[in-house]
């Protein structure tokens, strides 16, 4: 790609940006099929009574998706974004068929391994490509639109799958939607999406900070624990997805024990995802204006309040309120974390940094399922939910004390905005291919 002909910005690239929004909507819709129906399949069709065993499908999904994120981030800097996007859809093709035909719970777990690869490769590639297109200005808006599309589609898919299951059966009818989603995503990605790595190289050419070679191992250490700003973002992402297990894995089981119907449980889950998705239209752009830190720290604390409300809610109406509160908190956090990581990382290793961050963020699914499942089996589901609420509040305190503001200097000059970081460095082109 000739970088001299590239123009950065959302308006300049609105066609490709809009296409990627549709692609990410199909990615989110694939995951939404599972968020209410699969935990109920475990109990109703396979007779699983242990919460820990039931949540194995989330553990397998979380571990595999986390590793797929890391792979996608690193290789997006080496081979490009589009090949990974297409590969992700190919891994997703058999998922709905396997779930429809699964003769045992092990097949469901295997389908979620494939789904984790699909989600890690496709979602990582989609968000990296959008950040590439917009350049240094408006990253919050770009990540907000990306996450809005994915999670609104997930909300609609969750509610739709639950409604279909309530009207028919848990299998196979809800998962026919998945066949449509995965084929549509593959067609759009293969035939219409263009490679965007050249946009990152163009931004790097305009970036004033150039330094020594930075290895992937160095990037991994820096984003994971060495730098306090990156660390605060990585742990915030991990805890965010850890508490998402409350809605995905624990809430359907809690609803069954409370006598709430499949349709009502799906409505609560869909409300959470809908508020999460729609609010990101506002919070992503808002973080460009007021900064990343207030939304990240405040969002984690709001999430904690919403989680607590689930424990003390007496009926589905109270749970809907809790879902709205928790969804708003997640909407504040999710796109802003991505924007902050993009602020801190140099354009030549930004995709790698996003991959490392998303490794830790999506490992939260596995940690949440392990912690939630063990606590629910040892005590009660309510105890598990309260512990997760406490961990979320602590995570907000970590970002409050460790995270500096990342948005404003970057917005003004495209420079690395955090003065305590080591100088941002640029990989030679031979390293990044």
C-alpha positions in Angstrom: 0.0 0.0 0.0 1.4 3.4 -0.9 1.3 5.4 2.4 1.7 8.7 0.5 -1.9 8.3 -0.7 -3.4 7.5 2.7 -5.5 10.0 4.5 -6.2 9.4 8.2 -9.5 10.2 9.8 -13.1 8.9 10.3 -14.7 11.0 7.6 -12.0 10.3 5.0 -12.4 6.5 5.6 -16.1 6.3 6.4 -16.9 3.6 3.9 -14.4 1.1 5.2 -15.1 2.2 8.8 -18.9 1.5 8.3 -18.2 -1.8 6.7 -16.0 -2.8 9.7 -18.9 -1.8 12.0 -21.1 -4.3 10.2 -18.4 -7.0 10.4 -18.0 -6.5 14.1 -21.8 -6.6 14.6 -21.8 -10.1 13.2 -18.8 -11.0 15.5 -20.9 -9.8 18.5 -24.0 -11.5 17.4 -22.2 -14.9 17.2 -21.3 -14.6 20.9 -24.8 -13.4 21.9 -26.4 -16.7 20.8 -24.7 -18.4 23.8 -25.1 -15.9 26.7 -28.5 -17.2 27.9 -29.1 -20.5 26.1 -25.9 -22.5 26.6 -25.9 -22.4 30.5 -29.5 -23.6 30.3 -28.6 -26.4 27.9 -26.0 -27.6 30.5 -28.7 -27.9 33.1 -31.7 -29.0 31.1 -30.2 -31.3 28.4 -27.0 -32.6 30.0 -28.1 -32.6 33.7 -25.1 -30.7 35.0 -25.6 -29.6 38.6 -22.1 -28.2 39.5 -21.7 -24.5 38.6 -18.0 -25.1 38.1 -18.6 -27.8 35.5 -21.3 -25.7 33.8 -18.9 -22.8 33.5 -16.2 -24.9 31.8 -17.5 -23.6 28.4 -16.7 -20.0 29.5 -13.3 -21.1 30.9 -12.4 -22.7 27.6 -13.7 -19.7 25.6 -11.8 -17.2 27.8 -8.5 -18.9 27.7 -8.6 -19.5 24.0 -9.9 -16.0 23.1 -7.2 -14.4 25.3 -4.4 -16.3 23.5 -6.1 -15.6 20.1 -6.0 -11.9 21.0 -2.3 -12.1 21.7 -1.7 -13.9 18.5 -3.8 -11.5 16.5 -2.1 -8.4 18.0 1.4 -9.6 17.3 0.8 -11.0 13.8 -1.3 -7.9 12.8 1.9 -6.0 13.1 3.8 -8.6 11.0 1.4 -9.9 8.3 -1.5 -7.5 8.4 -5.0 -7.3 9.8 -7.2 -8.7 7.0 -5.7 -12.3 6.9 -6.4 -12.7 10.6 -10.0 -11.4 10.2 -10.8 -13.9 7.5 -9.1 -16.7 9.4 -11.2 -15.9 12.4 -14.4 -16.4 10.4 -13.2 -19.7 9.0 -12.7 -21.0 12.6 -16.3 -19.8 13.4 -18.0 -21.6 10.6 -18.6 -25.0 12.3 -19.5 -23.5 15.7 -23.4 -23.3 15.4 -23.5 -26.7 13.7 -21.5 -28.4 16.5 -23.8 -26.8 19.2 -26.9 -28.0 17.3 -25.6 -31.6 16.9 -23.6 -31.9 20.2 -24.2 -35.3 21.8 -22.4 -34.4 25.0 -21.2 -31.4 27.0 -17.6 -31.9 25.8 -18.7 -31.0 22.3 -20.2 -27.7 23.6 -16.8 -27.0 25.2 -15.0 -27.7 21.9 -17.4 -25.4 20.1 -16.5 -22.7 22.5 -12.8 -23.2 21.8 -13.5 -22.6 18.2 -15.7 -19.6 19.1 -12.8 -18.2 21.2 -10.5 -18.3 18.2 -13.2 -16.7 16.1 -13.8 -13.9 18.6 -10.2 -13.3 19.3 -9.0 -13.0 15.7 -12.1 -11.2 14.4 -12.7 -8.7 17.2 -9.1 -7.9 17.6 -8.6 -7.3 13.9 -11.7 -5.2 13.7 -10.8 -2.8 16.5 -7.2 -2.5 15.3 -8.4 -1.7 11.8 -10.7 1.1 13.0 -8.0 2.6 15.2 -5.7 2.5 12.1 -8.2 4.3 9.9 -8.9 7.2 12.3 -5.3 8.0 13.3 -4.4 9.8 16.6 -7.5 12.1 16.8 -10.9 10.6 17.8 -9.7 7.2 19.0 -12.3 7.2 21.7 -15.1 7.7 19.2 -13.6 5.0 17.0 -13.4 2.4 19.8 -16.8 3.5 21.0 -18.4 2.8 17.6 -16.6 -0.5 17.3 -17.8 -1.7 20.7 -21.3 -0.3 20.2 -21.8 -2.3 17.1 -20.5 -5.5 18.6 -22.4 -5.3 21.9 -25.6 -4.0 20.5 -25.7 -6.9 18.1 -24.8 -9.2 21.0 -27.7 -7.8 23.0 -30.2 -8.3 20.1 -28.8 -11.8 19.5 -29.0 -12.7 23.2 -32.6 -11.5 23.5 -33.5 -13.1 20.1 -32.0 -16.5 20.9 -33.7 -16.5 24.3 -37.1 -15.7 22.8 -36.7 -18.4 20.1 -35.7 -20.9 22.8 -38.7 -20.0 24.9 -41.1 -20.4 21.9 -39.5 -23.6 20.6 -36.6 -25.4 22.3 -33.0 -24.7 23.5 -31.8 -26.5 20.4 -31.6 -26.3 17.4 -33.6 -23.2 16.4 -31.7 -20.4 18.2 -28.5 -21.5 16.5 -29.7 -21.3 13.0 -29.1 -17.6 13.4 -25.4 -18.4 13.9 -25.1 -19.9 10.5 -26.4 -16.7 8.9 -24.1 -14.6 11.1 -20.9 -16.5 10.3 -21.5 -16.7 6.6 -22.3 -13.0 6.3 -19.2 -12.0 8.3 -17.0 -14.2 6.2 -18.3 -12.8 2.9 -18.0 -9.2 3.9 -14.4 -9.7 5.3 -13.1 -11.7 2.4 -14.5 -9.7 -0.5 -15.0 -6.1 0.7 -12.7 -5.3 3.7 -9.3 -3.8 2.8 -6.0 -4.1 4.6 -5.3 -1.1 7.0 -1.7 -1.8 8.1 -0.5 1.0 5.8 -2.6 3.5 7.8 -0.6 2.7 10.9 2.6 3.0 9.0 1.5 6.4 7.7 0.7 7.6 11.3 4.1 6.3 12.4 5.7 8.4 9.7 4.1 11.5 11.2 4.9 10.5 14.7 7.8 12.6 16.2 9.1 10.0 18.6 11.5 7.5 17.0 13.9 5.4 19.0 15.5 2.0 19.4 14.1 -1.4 18.3 11.4 -2.7 20.6 10.9 -6.4 20.8 7.6 -8.2 21.4 8.9 -9.5 24.7 9.6 -6.0 25.8 6.1 -4.9 24.7 4.6 -7.8 26.6 6.4 -7.0 29.8 5.6 -3.3 29.6 1.9 -3.7 28.9 1.5 -6.5 31.5 3.3 -5.2 34.6 6.4 -3.0 34.1 4.7 0.2 33.4 2.1 1.3 36.0 -0.2 3.0 33.4 -0.4 0.0 31.1 -0.7 -2.3 34.2 -3.6 -0.4 35.5 -5.4 -0.7 32.2 -4.6 -4.4 31.8 -5.9 -5.3 35.3 -9.0 -3.1 34.7 -9.8 -5.0 31.5 -9.3 -8.4 33.2 -11.7 -7.5 36.1 -14.2 -6.0 33.6 -14.5 -9.4 31.8 -14.3 -11.2 35.1 -17.5 -9.5 36.3 -19.1 -10.1 32.9 -19.3 -13.7 34.0 -22.0 -12.6 36.5 -24.3 -11.9 33.5 -23.1 -14.7 31.2 -22.7 -17.7 33.5 -24.2 -17.0 36.9 -27.3 -15.0 36.2 -29.1 -17.6 34.1 -28.5 -20.2 36.9 -29.6 -17.7 39.6 -32.7 -17.0 37.5 -33.7 -20.7 37.4 -33.3 -21.0 41.1 -35.4 -17.9 41.6 -38.2 -19.2 39.4 -37.6 -16.6 36.6 -38.3 -17.8 33.1 -35.9 -18.3 30.2 -37.4 -15.3 28.4 -37.1 -13.0 31.4 -33.5 -14.0 32.0 -32.7 -13.4 28.4 -34.4 -10.0 28.6 -32.2 -9.1 31.6 -29.1 -10.2 29.8 -30.1 -8.4 26.7 -30.9 -5.2 28.6 -27.4 -5.3 30.1 -25.8 -5.8 26.7 -28.0 -3.2 25.1 -27.2 -0.5 27.6 -23.5 -1.4 27.4 -23.6 -1.2 23.6 -25.7 1.9 23.1 -23.9 3.9 25.9 -20.6 3.4 24.1 -21.8 5.8 21.3 -21.6 8.5 24.0 -18.8 7.3 26.3 -16.2 6.7 23.5 -16.5 10.3 22.2 -16.8 11.7 25.7 -13.4 10.2 26.6 -11.9 12.2 23.8 -13.2 15.4 25.5 -13.0 14.8 29.3 -10.3 12.2 29.3 -10.0 8.5 29.8 -9.4 8.2 33.6 -12.8 9.5 34.9 -14.7 7.0 32.7 -12.5 4.0 33.5 -12.3 4.5 37.2 -16.0 5.7 37.6 -17.2 2.9 35.3 -15.6 0.2 37.4 -17.2 1.6 40.5 -20.6 1.8 38.8 -20.3 -1.8 37.7 -19.7 -2.8 41.3 -22.9 -1.2 42.4 -24.8 -2.9 39.6 -23.5 -6.3 40.5 -24.5 -5.8 44.1 -28.0 -4.9 43.0 -28.4 -8.3 41.5 -28.0 -10.0 44.8 -30.6 -7.9 46.6 -33.1 -7.7 43.7 -36.3 -9.5 44.5 -37.8 -9.9 41.1 -37.1 -9.5 37.4 -37.9 -5.7 37.5 -35.2 -5.2 40.1 -32.8 -7.2 38.0 -33.6 -5.0 35.0 -32.5 -2.0 37.0 -29.3 -3.8 38.1 -28.7 -4.7 34.4 -29.0 -1.0 33.4 -26.6 0.2 36.1 -24.0 -2.5 35.3 -24.4 -2.0 31.5 -23.8 1.7 32.0 -20.7 1.1 34.0 -19.3 -1.3 31.4 -20.1 1.1 28.6 -18.0 3.7 30.4 -15.1 1.3 30.8 -14.9 -0.8 27.7 -14.1 1.5 24.8 -12.1 3.9 27.0 -9.6 1.2 28.0 -9.0 0.4 24.3 -8.5 4.1 23.5 -6.1 4.6 26.5 -4.0 1.6 25.3 -3.9 3.1 21.8 -2.9 6.5 23.3 0.1 5.0 25.1 1.5 2.7 22.4 3.5 3.9 19.4 1.7 3.3 16.1 4.3 0.7 15.0 3.7 -1.6 18.0 0.1 -0.5 18.9 -1.5 -3.7 17.5 0.9 -5.8 19.6 0.1 -3.7 22.7 -3.6 -4.1 22.1 -3.1 -7.8 21.7 -1.3 -8.1 25.0 -4.0 -5.9 26.7 -6.8 -8.1 25.2 -4.9 -11.2 26.4 -5.3 -10.0 30.0 -8.7 -8.6 29.5 -10.3 -11.8 28.0 -8.4 -14.0 30.5 -10.9 -12.4 32.9 -13.6 -14.7 31.5 -11.6 -17.8 32.6 -10.7 -16.3 36.0 -14.3 -15.2 36.6 -15.7 -18.6 35.7 -13.2 -20.3 38.0 -13.7 -17.9 40.9 -17.5 -17.7 40.4 -17.9 -21.4 40.0 -15.8 -22.4 43.0 -17.4 -19.9 45.3 -20.9 -20.8 44.1 -20.2 -24.5 44.7 -18.6 -23.9 48.1 -21.1 -21.3 49.3 -23.9 -19.9 47.1 -24.2 -18.0 43.8 -25.0 -14.9 45.8 -21.7 -15.1 47.7 -19.9 -15.5 44.4 -21.6 -12.4 42.9 -20.7 -10.3 46.0 -17.0 -11.3 45.9 -16.9 -10.3 42.2 -18.5 -7.0 43.0 -15.8 -6.4 45.7 -13.0 -7.2 43.2 -14.5 -4.7 40.7 -14.5 -2.0 43.3 -10.8 -2.7 44.1 -9.9 -2.6 40.4 -11.5 0.9 40.2 -9.3 2.0 43.1 -6.2 0.7 41.3 -6.9 2.8 38.2 -7.7 5.8 40.4 -4.2 5.7 42.0 -2.0 4.4 39.1 -3.5 5.6 35.8 -2.5 9.1 34.6 -4.6 10.9 32.0 -3.7 9.7 28.4 -6.0 11.6 26.1 -5.2 15.3 25.9 -1.6 15.7 24.8 -2.1 12.9 22.3 -5.1 14.7 20.9 -3.1 17.9 20.4 0.1 16.6 18.9 0.0 12.8 18.3 2.8 12.5 20.9 3.0 9.8 23.5 1.1 11.6 26.3 2.5 10.0 29.4 5.8 11.6 30.6 6.8 8.8 32.9 6.9 6.2 30.1 10.2 5.3 28.4 10.4 7.0 25.0 8.1 5.4 22.5 10.1 3.6 19.8 9.6 2.6 16.3 10.1 -0.9 14.9 11.9 -1.1 11.6 9.7 -2.3 8.8 11.5 -5.6 8.6 10.5 -6.3 12.2 6.9 -5.4 11.8 6.2 -7.5 8.7 
